Amino acid sequence: MKIDIIGDIHGCMAEFRKLTEKLGYQWENGMPVHPGGRLLGFVGDLTDRGPASLEVADTVYRLWKKKLGLYVPGNHCNKLYRYFLGRNVQQKHGLETTVAELEALPVKERERHSKQFMELYEKSPLYLVLDGGKLVIAHAGIRRKDIGKMNKSVQTFILYGDINGETNPDGTPVRRDWAKNDEGEGWIVYGHTPVKEPRLIGHTVNIDTGCVFGGKLTALRYPEIETVSVPSSMPYVEEKFRTFA
């Protein structure tokens, strides 16, 4: 299998387009298609904070419908889904930007985006095990012992990372560095925690290089295990990037 897995896009449509073009995709009918038949993969968090969340989500939906893209949801996807269900979710940490985009649209367009996103979310697995177990895609990662399982604690880990209940000054949860203790042969590709450079430890790769915070948008090419990035056009926010000892 040949797939290019893209980190957290967060509404950065211009960078998404540039990255796919750099990877050799050609845009046809508003979608990136690879002449060599490669697929695109997405680690979730398509929306929120960036300037074009709905366009990103719409493009990923159409790729997914045509079986040209694979998607797993992130915590921001989960929150947007709950918003579309009518749940009482707080419109902060980026959701307010996506809601503002929606509210600027005519009702029919709003309903189209809602229907599409809910279909994408409901019909996509929380994590993907591909290529006979040689590749796993999960938004914030997954413990090896949990591959093949699905329960509340596994869902929490995949969406939010290895959290301990504590919070950072900005209100985000404290996340343990699960990858440094990971041992296994199959590749686990994830995002969620912004890092300045793609982080390869053992057979894990964090490809969230903080595009929406002024870093880069990064893809991992599989099976080559090569990262490809494009710079962000967004303002740089140093404190959003995680550093590891």
CYANA upper distance limits for C-alpha pairs under 8 A (distance plus 0.5 A):
  1 MET  CA    131 ASP  CA      6.90
  1 MET  CA    222 TYR  CA      8.18
  1 MET  CA    223 PRO  CA      7.75
  2 LYS  CA     38 ARG  CA      5.77
  2 LYS  CA     39 LEU  CA      6.96
  2 LYS  CA    221 ARG  CA      8.12
  2 LYS  CA    222 TYR  CA      6.15
  2 LYS  CA    223 PRO  CA      6.68
  3 ILE  CA     38 ARG  CA      5.90
  3 ILE  CA     39 LEU  CA      5.09
  3 ILE  CA     40 LEU  CA      6.03
  3 ILE  CA     41 GLY  CA      7.04
  3 ILE  CA    221 ARG  CA      6.63
  3 ILE  CA    222 TYR  CA      5.80
  3 ILE  CA    223 PRO  CA      7.93
  4 ASP  CA     38 ARG  CA      7.71
  4 ASP  CA     39 LEU  CA      6.75
  4 ASP  CA     40 LEU  CA      5.40
  4 ASP  CA     41 GLY  CA      6.35
  4 ASP  CA    219 ALA  CA      6.58
  4 ASP  CA    220 LEU  CA      6.09
  4 ASP  CA    221 ARG  CA      5.02
  4 ASP  CA    222 TYR  CA      6.61
  5 ILE  CA     40 LEU  CA      6.28
  5 ILE  CA     41 GLY  CA      4.68
  5 ILE  CA     42 PHE  CA      6.10
  5 ILE  CA     43 VAL  CA      7.70
  5 ILE  CA    189 VAL  CA      8.48
  5 ILE  CA    219 ALA  CA      5.66
  5 ILE  CA    220 LEU  CA      5.64
  5 ILE  CA    221 ARG  CA      6.99
  5 ILE  CA    222 TYR  CA      8.19
  6 ILE  CA     40 LEU  CA      7.85
  6 ILE  CA     41 GLY  CA      6.52
  6 ILE  CA     42 PHE  CA      5.66
  6 ILE  CA     43 VAL  CA      7.07
  6 ILE  CA    207 ILE  CA      7.67
  6 ILE  CA    217 LEU  CA      8.08
  6 ILE  CA    218 THR  CA      6.44
  6 ILE  CA    219 ALA  CA      4.71
  6 ILE  CA    220 LEU  CA      7.09
  7 GLY  CA     42 PHE  CA      7.01
  7 GLY  CA     43 VAL  CA      6.25
  7 GLY  CA     44 GLY  CA      8.08
  7 GLY  CA    190 TYR  CA      7.88
  7 GLY  CA    191 GLY  CA      6.22
  7 GLY  CA    207 ILE  CA      5.47
  7 GLY  CA    208 ASP  CA      5.26
  7 GLY  CA    209 THR  CA      7.81
  7 GLY  CA    217 LEU  CA      7.09
  7 GLY  CA    218 THR  CA      6.20
  7 GLY  CA    219 ALA  CA      6.60
  8 ASP  CA     42 PHE  CA      8.09
  8 ASP  CA     43 VAL  CA      6.84
  8 ASP  CA     44 GLY  CA      6.54
  8 ASP  CA     45 ASP  CA      5.74
  8 ASP  CA     46 LEU  CA      6.70
  8 ASP  CA    191 GLY  CA      6.74
  8 ASP  CA    192 HIS  CA      7.30
  8 ASP  CA    207 ILE  CA      8.26
  8 ASP  CA    208 ASP  CA      5.98
  8 ASP  CA    209 THR  CA      8.47
  8 ASP  CA    210 GLY  CA      8.02
  8 ASP  CA    211 CYS  CA      8.12
  8 ASP  CA    217 LEU  CA      8.13
  9 ILE  CA     13 MET  CA      8.05
  9 ILE  CA     16 PHE  CA      7.47
  9 ILE  CA     44 GLY  CA      8.43
  9 ILE  CA     45 ASP  CA      6.92
  9 ILE  CA     46 LEU  CA      5.54
  9 ILE  CA     47 THR  CA      7.43
  9 ILE  CA     56 VAL  CA      8.35
  9 ILE  CA    211 CYS  CA      7.30
  9 ILE  CA    212 VAL  CA      7.73
  9 ILE  CA    217 LEU  CA      7.50
 10 HIS  CA     45 ASP  CA      6.20
 10 HIS  CA     46 LEU  CA      5.24
 10 HIS  CA     47 THR  CA      4.73
 10 HIS  CA     48 ASP  CA      5.67
 10 HIS  CA     49 ARG  CA      6.59
 10 HIS  CA     50 GLY  CA      5.90
 10 HIS  CA     53 SER  CA      6.96
 10 HIS  CA    211 CYS  CA      8.29
 10 HIS  CA    212 VAL  CA      6.68
 11 GLY  CA     46 LEU  CA      6.53
 11 GLY  CA     47 THR  CA      5.24
 11 GLY  CA     48 ASP  CA      6.51
 11 GLY  CA     49 ARG  CA      7.17
 11 GLY  CA     50 GLY  CA      4.68
 11 GLY  CA     51 PRO  CA      6.11
 11 GLY  CA     52 ALA  CA      5.07
 11 GLY  CA     53 SER  CA      4.20
 11 GLY  CA     54 LEU  CA      7.74
 11 GLY  CA     55 GLU  CA      8.06
 11 GLY  CA     56 VAL  CA      6.34
 11 GLY  CA    212 VAL  CA      8.19
 12 CYS  CA     16 PHE  CA      6.79
 12 CYS  CA     50 GLY  CA      5.78
 12 CYS  CA     51 PRO  CA      6.82
 12 CYS  CA     52 ALA  CA      6.62
 12 CYS  CA     53 SER  CA      7.64
 12 CYS  CA     56 VAL  CA      7.93
 12 CYS  CA    211 CYS  CA      7.72
 12 CYS  CA    212 VAL  CA      7.04
 13 MET  CA     17 ARG  CA      6.72
 13 MET  CA     51 PRO  CA      8.17
 13 MET  CA     52 ALA  CA      6.28
 13 MET  CA     53 SER  CA      7.95
 13 MET  CA     55 GLU  CA      7.44
 13 MET  CA     56 VAL  CA      6.21
 14 ALA  CA     18 LYS  CA      6.79
 15 GLU  CA     19 LEU  CA      6.43
 15 GLU  CA    217 LEU  CA      7.06
 15 GLU  CA    230 VAL  CA      7.21
 15 GLU  CA    231 PRO  CA      7.92
 15 GLU  CA    232 SER  CA      6.97
 15 GLU  CA    233 SER  CA      8.17
 16 PHE  CA     20 THR  CA      6.75
 16 PHE  CA    217 LEU  CA      7.73
 17 ARG  CA     21 GLU  CA      6.71
 17 ARG  CA     32 PRO  CA      8.21
 18 LYS  CA     22 LYS  CA      6.63
 18 LYS  CA    230 VAL  CA      7.48
 19 LEU  CA     23 LEU  CA      6.73
 19 LEU  CA    217 LEU  CA      7.66
 19 LEU  CA    218 THR  CA      8.01
 19 LEU  CA    219 ALA  CA      8.23
 19 LEU  CA    228 VAL  CA      8.17
 19 LEU  CA    229 SER  CA      7.07
 19 LEU  CA    230 VAL  CA      6.30
 20 THR  CA     24 GLY  CA      6.93
 20 THR  CA     25 TYR  CA      5.83
 20 THR  CA     26 GLN  CA      8.34
 20 THR  CA     32 PRO  CA      7.15
 21 GLU  CA     25 TYR  CA      5.42
 21 GLU  CA     26 GLN  CA      6.82
 21 GLU  CA     27 TRP  CA      8.35
 21 GLU  CA     32 PRO  CA      8.26
 22 LYS  CA    228 VAL  CA      8.47
 23 LEU  CA    228 VAL  CA      7.95
 24 GLY  CA     34 HIS  CA      6.86
 24 GLY  CA     35 PRO  CA      8.33
 25 TYR  CA     32 PRO  CA      5.83
 25 TYR  CA     33 VAL  CA      5.61
 25 TYR  CA     34 HIS  CA      4.83
 25 TYR  CA     35 PRO  CA      7.42
 26 GLN  CA     31 MET  CA      8.38
 26 GLN  CA     32 PRO  CA      5.77
 26 GLN  CA     33 VAL  CA      5.73
 26 GLN  CA     34 HIS  CA      6.58
 26 GLN  CA     35 PRO  CA      7.88
 27 TRP  CA     31 MET  CA      5.56
 27 TRP  CA     32 PRO  CA      4.76
 27 TRP  CA     33 VAL  CA      6.55
 28 GLU  CA     32 PRO  CA      6.81
 28 GLU  CA     33 VAL  CA      7.24
 30 GLY  CA     59 THR  CA      7.71
 31 MET  CA     59 THR  CA      6.76
 31 MET  CA     62 ARG  CA      8.07
 31 MET  CA     63 LEU  CA      7.35
 33 VAL  CA     37 GLY  CA      8.13
 33 VAL  CA     68 LEU  CA      8.01
 34 HIS  CA     38 ARG  CA      6.10
 34 HIS  CA     39 LEU  CA      7.93
 39 LEU  CA     68 LEU  CA      5.88
 39 LEU  CA     69 GLY  CA      6.10
 39 LEU  CA     70 LEU  CA      8.05
 40 LEU  CA     68 LEU  CA      7.00
 40 LEU  CA     69 GLY  CA      5.15
 40 LEU  CA     70 LEU  CA      6.81
 41 GLY  CA     69 GLY  CA      6.07
 41 GLY  CA     70 LEU  CA      5.14
 41 GLY  CA     71 TYR  CA      6.29
 42 PHE  CA     69 GLY  CA      8.17
 42 PHE  CA     70 LEU  CA      6.75
 42 PHE  CA     71 TYR  CA      5.27
 42 PHE  CA     72 VAL  CA      6.86
 43 VAL  CA     71 TYR  CA      6.90
 43 VAL  CA     72 VAL  CA      6.03
 43 VAL  CA     73 PRO  CA      7.22
 43 VAL  CA     74 GLY  CA      7.38
 43 VAL  CA    137 ILE  CA      7.05
 43 VAL  CA    138 ALA  CA      6.72
 43 VAL  CA    139 HIS  CA      5.41
 43 VAL  CA    189 VAL  CA      8.39
 43 VAL  CA    190 TYR  CA      6.57
 43 VAL  CA    191 GLY  CA      6.85
 44 GLY  CA     71 TYR  CA      7.17
 44 GLY  CA     72 VAL  CA      5.90
 44 GLY  CA     73 PRO  CA      4.84
 44 GLY  CA     74 GLY  CA      4.76
 44 GLY  CA     75 ASN  CA      8.26
 44 GLY  CA     76 HIS  CA      8.32
 44 GLY  CA     77 CYS  CA      7.17
 44 GLY  CA    139 HIS  CA      6.33
 45 ASP  CA     73 PRO  CA      7.16
 45 ASP  CA     74 GLY  CA      5.36
 45 ASP  CA     75 ASN  CA      7.20
 45 ASP  CA     76 HIS  CA      5.72
 45 ASP  CA     77 CYS  CA      6.01
 45 ASP  CA    192 HIS  CA      8.32
 46 LEU  CA     53 SER  CA      7.22
 46 LEU  CA     56 VAL  CA      6.89
 46 LEU  CA     57 ALA  CA      6.53
 46 LEU  CA     76 HIS  CA      8.29
 46 LEU  CA     77 CYS  CA      7.50
 47 THR  CA     52 ALA  CA      8.33
 47 THR  CA     53 SER  CA      4.92
 47 THR  CA     54 LEU  CA      7.57
 47 THR  CA     56 VAL  CA      7.63
 47 THR  CA     57 ALA  CA      7.31
 47 THR  CA     76 HIS  CA      7.46
 47 THR  CA     77 CYS  CA      7.60
 47 THR  CA     95 LEU  CA      8.37
 47 THR  CA     98 THR  CA      7.24
 48 ASP  CA     53 SER  CA      6.55
 48 ASP  CA     76 HIS  CA      7.60
 48 ASP  CA     93 HIS  CA      8.29
 48 ASP  CA     94 GLY  CA      4.92
 48 ASP  CA     95 LEU  CA      5.61
 48 ASP  CA     96 GLU  CA      7.91
 48 ASP  CA     97 THR  CA      6.35
 48 ASP  CA     98 THR  CA      5.89
 49 ARG  CA     53 SER  CA      8.41
 49 ARG  CA     93 HIS  CA      8.02
 49 ARG  CA     94 GLY  CA      4.87
 49 ARG  CA     95 LEU  CA      7.59
 49 ARG  CA     96 GLU  CA      8.46
 49 ARG  CA     97 THR  CA      6.27
 49 ARG  CA     98 THR  CA      7.92
 49 ARG  CA    212 VAL  CA      7.32
 50 GLY  CA     97 THR  CA      7.98
 50 GLY  CA    212 VAL  CA      6.38
 51 PRO  CA     97 THR  CA      8.24
 52 ALA  CA     56 VAL  CA      6.90
 53 SER  CA     57 ALA  CA      6.69
 53 SER  CA     98 THR  CA      6.53
 53 SER  CA    101 GLU  CA      8.35
 54 LEU  CA     58 ASP  CA      6.44
 54 LEU  CA     98 THR  CA      7.60
 54 LEU  CA    101 GLU  CA      7.76
 54 LEU  CA    102 LEU  CA      8.29
 54 LEU  CA    113 HIS  CA      7.80
 55 GLU  CA     59 THR  CA      6.60
 56 VAL  CA     60 VAL  CA      6.73
 57 ALA  CA     61 TYR  CA      6.55
 57 ALA  CA    117 PHE  CA      7.58
 58 ASP  CA     62 ARG  CA      6.80
 58 ASP  CA    113 HIS  CA      7.69
 58 ASP  CA    116 GLN  CA      8.05
 58 ASP  CA    117 PHE  CA      8.31
 59 THR  CA     63 LEU  CA      6.76
 60 VAL  CA     64 TRP  CA      6.54
 60 VAL  CA     69 GLY  CA      7.50
 60 VAL  CA     71 TYR  CA      8.48
 61 TYR  CA     65 LYS  CA      6.61
 61 TYR  CA    116 GLN  CA      7.33
 61 TYR  CA    117 PHE  CA      7.63
 61 TYR  CA    120 LEU  CA      6.77
 62 ARG  CA     66 LYS  CA      6.76
 63 LEU  CA     67 LYS  CA      6.69
 63 LEU  CA     68 LEU  CA      5.43
 63 LEU  CA     69 GLY  CA      5.46
 64 TRP  CA     68 LEU  CA      6.26
 64 TRP  CA     69 GLY  CA      5.07
 64 TRP  CA     70 LEU  CA      6.49
 64 TRP  CA     71 TYR  CA      7.84
 64 TRP  CA    120 LEU  CA      8.24
 65 LYS  CA     69 GLY  CA      8.46
 71 TYR  CA    124 SER  CA      6.99
 71 TYR  CA    125 PRO  CA      8.43
 72 VAL  CA    121 TYR  CA      8.46
 72 VAL  CA    124 SER  CA      6.62
 72 VAL  CA    125 PRO  CA      6.55
 72 VAL  CA    126 LEU  CA      6.03
 72 VAL  CA    127 TYR  CA      6.20
 72 VAL  CA    128 LEU  CA      7.57
 72 VAL  CA    137 ILE  CA      7.83
 72 VAL  CA    138 ALA  CA      7.11
 72 VAL  CA    139 HIS  CA      7.27
 73 PRO  CA     77 CYS  CA      6.00
 73 PRO  CA     78 ASN  CA      7.18
 73 PRO  CA    121 TYR  CA      7.15
 73 PRO  CA    124 SER  CA      8.06
 73 PRO  CA    125 PRO  CA      8.32
 73 PRO  CA    126 LEU  CA      6.66
 73 PRO  CA    127 TYR  CA      8.46
 73 PRO  CA    139 HIS  CA      7.13
 73 PRO  CA    159 LEU  CA      8.18
 74 GLY  CA     78 ASN  CA      6.74
 74 GLY  CA    139 HIS  CA      5.75
 74 GLY  CA    140 ALA  CA      8.05
 74 GLY  CA    158 ILE  CA      8.37
 74 GLY  CA    159 LEU  CA      5.85
 74 GLY  CA    192 HIS  CA      8.05
 75 ASN  CA     79 LYS  CA      6.76
 75 ASN  CA    139 HIS  CA      8.48
 75 ASN  CA    159 LEU  CA      5.39
 75 ASN  CA    160 TYR  CA      6.85
 76 HIS  CA     80 LEU  CA      6.67
 76 HIS  CA     95 LEU  CA      8.00
 77 CYS  CA     81 TYR  CA      6.57
 77 CYS  CA    121 TYR  CA      8.12
 78 ASN  CA     82 ARG  CA      6.77
 78 ASN  CA    121 TYR  CA      8.46
 79 LYS  CA     83 TYR  CA      6.69
 79 LYS  CA     89 VAL  CA      7.59
 79 LYS  CA     95 LEU  CA      8.28
 80 LEU  CA     84 PHE  CA      6.75
 80 LEU  CA     95 LEU  CA      7.48
 81 TYR  CA     85 LEU  CA      6.80
 81 TYR  CA    117 PHE  CA      7.88
 81 TYR  CA    118 MET  CA      6.68
 81 TYR  CA    121 TYR  CA      7.72
 82 ARG  CA     86 GLY  CA      6.96
 82 ARG  CA     87 ARG  CA      5.92
 82 ARG  CA     88 ASN  CA      8.46
 82 ARG  CA     89 VAL  CA      7.57
 83 TYR  CA     87 ARG  CA      5.90
 83 TYR  CA     88 ASN  CA      7.52
 83 TYR  CA     89 VAL  CA      6.61
 84 PHE  CA    114 SER  CA      6.69
 84 PHE  CA    118 MET  CA      7.97
 90 GLN  CA     95 LEU  CA      8.47
 91 GLN  CA     95 LEU  CA      5.67
 91 GLN  CA     96 GLU  CA      5.29
 91 GLN  CA     99 VAL  CA      8.37
 92 LYS  CA     96 GLU  CA      5.97
 94 GLY  CA     98 THR  CA      7.66
 95 LEU  CA     99 VAL  CA      6.71
 96 GLU  CA    100 ALA  CA      6.55
 97 THR  CA    101 GLU  CA      6.91
 98 THR  CA    102 LEU  CA      6.84
 99 VAL  CA    103 GLU  CA      6.56
100 ALA  CA    104 ALA  CA      6.80
101 GLU  CA    105 LEU  CA      7.45
102 LEU  CA    110 ARG  CA      6.18
103 GLU  CA    110 ARG  CA      7.94
105 LEU  CA    109 GLU  CA      6.58
105 LEU  CA    110 ARG  CA      6.45
106 PRO  CA    110 ARG  CA      6.79
107 VAL  CA    111 GLU  CA      6.66
108 LYS  CA    112 ARG  CA      6.72
109 GLU  CA    113 HIS  CA      6.85
110 ARG  CA    114 SER  CA      6.73
111 GLU  CA    115 LYS  CA      6.54
112 ARG  CA    116 GLN  CA      6.59
113 HIS  CA    117 PHE  CA      6.53
114 SER  CA    118 MET  CA      6.58
115 LYS  CA    119 GLU  CA      6.69
116 GLN  CA    120 LEU  CA      6.72
117 PHE  CA    121 TYR  CA      6.55
118 MET  CA    122 GLU  CA      6.41
119 GLU  CA    123 LYS  CA      6.46
120 LEU  CA    124 SER  CA      6.56
126 LEU  CA    138 ALA  CA      7.58
126 LEU  CA    155 GLN  CA      7.88
126 LEU  CA    158 ILE  CA      8.10
127 TYR  CA    136 VAL  CA      7.65
127 TYR  CA    137 ILE  CA      6.20
127 TYR  CA    138 ALA  CA      5.22
127 TYR  CA    139 HIS  CA      7.97
127 TYR  CA    158 ILE  CA      8.21
128 LEU  CA    136 VAL  CA      5.97
128 LEU  CA    137 ILE  CA      5.63
128 LEU  CA    138 ALA  CA      7.19
129 VAL  CA    133 GLY  CA      6.02
129 VAL  CA    134 LYS  CA      8.21
129 VAL  CA    135 LEU  CA      6.45
129 VAL  CA    136 VAL  CA      5.06
129 VAL  CA    137 ILE  CA      7.25
130 LEU  CA    134 LYS  CA      6.94
130 LEU  CA    135 LEU  CA      5.58
130 LEU  CA    136 VAL  CA      6.57
131 ASP  CA    135 LEU  CA      6.52
133 GLY  CA    186 GLY  CA      6.75
134 LYS  CA    185 GLU  CA      7.75
134 LYS  CA    186 GLY  CA      4.63
134 LYS  CA    187 TRP  CA      6.43
135 LEU  CA    186 GLY  CA      5.94
135 LEU  CA    187 TRP  CA      5.23
135 LEU  CA    188 ILE  CA      6.53
135 LEU  CA    189 VAL  CA      8.02
136 VAL  CA    186 GLY  CA      7.70
136 VAL  CA    187 TRP  CA      6.56
136 VAL  CA    188 ILE  CA      5.24
136 VAL  CA    189 VAL  CA      6.70
137 ILE  CA    141 GLY  CA      7.95
137 ILE  CA    188 ILE  CA      6.42
137 ILE  CA    189 VAL  CA      5.47
137 ILE  CA    190 TYR  CA      6.51
138 ALA  CA    142 ILE  CA      6.92
138 ALA  CA    158 ILE  CA      6.52
138 ALA  CA    188 ILE  CA      7.84
138 ALA  CA    189 VAL  CA      7.02
138 ALA  CA    190 TYR  CA      5.80
138 ALA  CA    191 GLY  CA      8.39
139 HIS  CA    158 ILE  CA      6.24
139 HIS  CA    159 LEU  CA      6.44
139 HIS  CA    190 TYR  CA      5.49
139 HIS  CA    191 GLY  CA      6.01
139 HIS  CA    192 HIS  CA      6.63
140 ALA  CA    157 PHE  CA      7.44
140 ALA  CA    158 ILE  CA      5.44
140 ALA  CA    159 LEU  CA      6.15
140 ALA  CA    160 TYR  CA      6.50
140 ALA  CA    161 GLY  CA      5.40
140 ALA  CA    190 TYR  CA      5.90
140 ALA  CA    191 GLY  CA      5.95
140 ALA  CA    192 HIS  CA      5.58
140 ALA  CA    193 THR  CA      7.80
141 GLY  CA    157 PHE  CA      7.78
141 GLY  CA    158 ILE  CA      5.98
141 GLY  CA    161 GLY  CA      7.10
141 GLY  CA    188 ILE  CA      7.30
141 GLY  CA    189 VAL  CA      7.46
141 GLY  CA    190 TYR  CA      5.67
141 GLY  CA    191 GLY  CA      7.88
142 ILE  CA    146 ASP  CA      7.25
142 ILE  CA    147 ILE  CA      7.60
142 ILE  CA    154 VAL  CA      8.06
142 ILE  CA    157 PHE  CA      7.16
142 ILE  CA    158 ILE  CA      6.23
142 ILE  CA    188 ILE  CA      8.08
143 ARG  CA    147 ILE  CA      7.36
143 ARG  CA    178 TRP  CA      8.46
143 ARG  CA    182 ASP  CA      8.04
144 ARG  CA    182 ASP  CA      8.14
144 ARG  CA    183 GLU  CA      8.41
144 ARG  CA    184 GLY  CA      7.75
146 ASP  CA    150 MET  CA      8.13
146 ASP  CA    154 VAL  CA      7.22
149 LYS  CA    154 VAL  CA      7.83
150 MET  CA    154 VAL  CA      6.42
150 MET  CA    155 GLN  CA      7.31
151 ASN  CA    155 GLN  CA      6.64
152 LYS  CA    156 THR  CA      6.67
153 SER  CA    157 PHE  CA      6.71
154 VAL  CA    158 ILE  CA      6.67
155 GLN  CA    159 LEU  CA      6.64
156 THR  CA    160 TYR  CA      6.22
156 THR  CA    161 GLY  CA      7.59
157 PHE  CA    161 GLY  CA      5.01
157 PHE  CA    162 ASP  CA      5.98
157 PHE  CA    163 ILE  CA      7.82
160 TYR  CA    192 HIS  CA      8.01
161 GLY  CA    175 ARG  CA      6.61
161 GLY  CA    176 ARG  CA      8.07
161 GLY  CA    192 HIS  CA      8.21
162 ASP  CA    175 ARG  CA      5.77
162 ASP  CA    176 ARG  CA      5.70
162 ASP  CA    177 ASP  CA      7.79
162 ASP  CA    178 TRP  CA      6.95
163 ILE  CA    173 PRO  CA      6.87
163 ILE  CA    174 VAL  CA      6.27
163 ILE  CA    175 ARG  CA      5.11
163 ILE  CA    176 ARG  CA      6.66
164 ASN  CA    173 PRO  CA      8.26
164 ASN  CA    174 VAL  CA      7.12
164 ASN  CA    175 ARG  CA      7.46
164 ASN  CA    176 ARG  CA      8.05
165 GLY  CA    173 PRO  CA      7.24
165 GLY  CA    174 VAL  CA      7.69
166 GLU  CA    173 PRO  CA      6.38
166 GLU  CA    174 VAL  CA      5.96
167 THR  CA    171 GLY  CA      6.09
167 THR  CA    172 THR  CA      6.02
167 THR  CA    173 PRO  CA      4.76
167 THR  CA    174 VAL  CA      5.61
168 ASN  CA    172 THR  CA      5.87
168 ASN  CA    173 PRO  CA      6.41
168 ASN  CA    174 VAL  CA      6.31
177 ASP  CA    181 ASN  CA      8.37
178 TRP  CA    182 ASP  CA      7.16
179 ALA  CA    201 ILE  CA      7.17
179 ALA  CA    204 THR  CA      7.07
180 LYS  CA    201 ILE  CA      7.00
180 LYS  CA    202 GLY  CA      8.44
182 ASP  CA    202 GLY  CA      7.69
182 ASP  CA    203 HIS  CA      8.46
182 ASP  CA    204 THR  CA      8.23
183 GLU  CA    202 GLY  CA      7.41
183 GLU  CA    203 HIS  CA      8.02
184 GLY  CA    202 GLY  CA      8.26
184 GLY  CA    203 HIS  CA      7.17
185 GLU  CA    203 HIS  CA      6.77
186 GLY  CA    203 HIS  CA      6.91
187 TRP  CA    203 HIS  CA      5.27
187 TRP  CA    204 THR  CA      6.11
187 TRP  CA    205 VAL  CA      8.04
188 ILE  CA    203 HIS  CA      6.84
188 ILE  CA    204 THR  CA      5.19
188 ILE  CA    205 VAL  CA      6.85
189 VAL  CA    204 THR  CA      6.39
189 VAL  CA    205 VAL  CA      5.41
189 VAL  CA    206 ASN  CA      6.66
189 VAL  CA    207 ILE  CA      7.78
190 TYR  CA    204 THR  CA      8.30
190 TYR  CA    205 VAL  CA      6.79
190 TYR  CA    206 ASN  CA      5.55
190 TYR  CA    207 ILE  CA      6.75
190 TYR  CA    208 ASP  CA      7.99
191 GLY  CA    206 ASN  CA      5.56
191 GLY  CA    207 ILE  CA      5.73
191 GLY  CA    208 ASP  CA      4.90
192 HIS  CA    208 ASP  CA      6.58
193 THR  CA    206 ASN  CA      8.22
193 THR  CA    208 ASP  CA      6.77
193 THR  CA    241 PHE  CA      8.15
193 THR  CA    242 ARG  CA      7.31
194 PRO  CA    208 ASP  CA      5.53
194 PRO  CA    209 THR  CA      5.63
194 PRO  CA    210 GLY  CA      5.25
194 PRO  CA    240 LYS  CA      7.35
194 PRO  CA    241 PHE  CA      5.56
194 PRO  CA    242 ARG  CA      6.42
195 VAL  CA    199 ARG  CA      7.80
195 VAL  CA    206 ASN  CA      8.27
195 VAL  CA    207 ILE  CA      8.45
195 VAL  CA    208 ASP  CA      6.82
195 VAL  CA    209 THR  CA      5.41
195 VAL  CA    210 GLY  CA      6.95
195 VAL  CA    241 PHE  CA      5.66
195 VAL  CA    242 ARG  CA      5.81
195 VAL  CA    243 THR  CA      7.28
196 LYS  CA    209 THR  CA      5.83
196 LYS  CA    210 GLY  CA      7.54
196 LYS  CA    215 GLY  CA      6.98
196 LYS  CA    216 LYS  CA      8.29
196 LYS  CA    241 PHE  CA      6.91
196 LYS  CA    242 ARG  CA      8.22
197 GLU  CA    207 ILE  CA      8.41
197 GLU  CA    209 THR  CA      6.41
198 PRO  CA    205 VAL  CA      7.32
198 PRO  CA    206 ASN  CA      6.17
198 PRO  CA    207 ILE  CA      5.54
198 PRO  CA    208 ASP  CA      7.60
198 PRO  CA    209 THR  CA      6.83
198 PRO  CA    218 THR  CA      7.92
198 PRO  CA    227 THR  CA      7.80
199 ARG  CA    204 THR  CA      8.38
199 ARG  CA    205 VAL  CA      5.93
199 ARG  CA    206 ASN  CA      5.51
199 ARG  CA    207 ILE  CA      7.37
200 LEU  CA    204 THR  CA      6.17
200 LEU  CA    205 VAL  CA      5.02
200 LEU  CA    206 ASN  CA      7.16
201 ILE  CA    205 VAL  CA      7.07
207 ILE  CA    218 THR  CA      6.28
207 ILE  CA    219 ALA  CA      7.06
207 ILE  CA    220 LEU  CA      7.59
208 ASP  CA    217 LEU  CA      7.77
208 ASP  CA    218 THR  CA      7.33
209 THR  CA    215 GLY  CA      6.34
209 THR  CA    216 LYS  CA      5.78
209 THR  CA    217 LEU  CA      6.49
209 THR  CA    218 THR  CA      6.84
210 GLY  CA    214 GLY  CA      6.98
210 GLY  CA    215 GLY  CA      5.34
210 GLY  CA    216 LYS  CA      6.41
210 GLY  CA    217 LEU  CA      7.41
210 GLY  CA    240 LYS  CA      8.36
210 GLY  CA    241 PHE  CA      7.59
211 CYS  CA    215 GLY  CA      5.14
211 CYS  CA    216 LYS  CA      4.92
211 CYS  CA    217 LEU  CA      5.43
211 CYS  CA    231 PRO  CA      7.95
211 CYS  CA    232 SER  CA      5.75
211 CYS  CA    234 MET  CA      7.76
212 VAL  CA    232 SER  CA      7.65
212 VAL  CA    234 MET  CA      6.55
213 PHE  CA    232 SER  CA      8.46
213 PHE  CA    234 MET  CA      6.75
213 PHE  CA    235 PRO  CA      6.80
213 PHE  CA    236 TYR  CA      5.84
213 PHE  CA    237 VAL  CA      5.79
213 PHE  CA    238 GLU  CA      8.38
213 PHE  CA    240 LYS  CA      7.40
214 GLY  CA    231 PRO  CA      8.24
214 GLY  CA    232 SER  CA      5.61
214 GLY  CA    233 SER  CA      6.90
214 GLY  CA    234 MET  CA      5.04
214 GLY  CA    235 PRO  CA      5.37
214 GLY  CA    236 TYR  CA      4.40
214 GLY  CA    237 VAL  CA      6.88
215 GLY  CA    231 PRO  CA      6.85
215 GLY  CA    232 SER  CA      5.97
215 GLY  CA    234 MET  CA      8.38
215 GLY  CA    236 TYR  CA      7.10
216 LYS  CA    229 SER  CA      6.64
216 LYS  CA    230 VAL  CA      6.03
216 LYS  CA    231 PRO  CA      4.91
216 LYS  CA    232 SER  CA      5.41
217 LEU  CA    229 SER  CA      5.94
217 LEU  CA    230 VAL  CA      5.99
217 LEU  CA    231 PRO  CA      7.00
217 LEU  CA    232 SER  CA      7.17
218 THR  CA    227 THR  CA      7.16
218 THR  CA    228 VAL  CA      6.12
218 THR  CA    229 SER  CA      4.73
218 THR  CA    230 VAL  CA      7.19
219 ALA  CA    227 THR  CA      6.06
219 ALA  CA    228 VAL  CA      5.80
219 ALA  CA    229 SER  CA      6.85
220 LEU  CA    225 ILE  CA      6.71
220 LEU  CA    226 GLU  CA      6.16
220 LEU  CA    227 THR  CA      5.00
220 LEU  CA    228 VAL  CA      6.99
221 ARG  CA    225 ILE  CA      5.90
221 ARG  CA    226 GLU  CA      5.69
221 ARG  CA    227 THR  CA      6.64
221 ARG  CA    228 VAL  CA      8.08
222 TYR  CA    226 GLU  CA      7.76
237 VAL  CA    241 PHE  CA      8.26
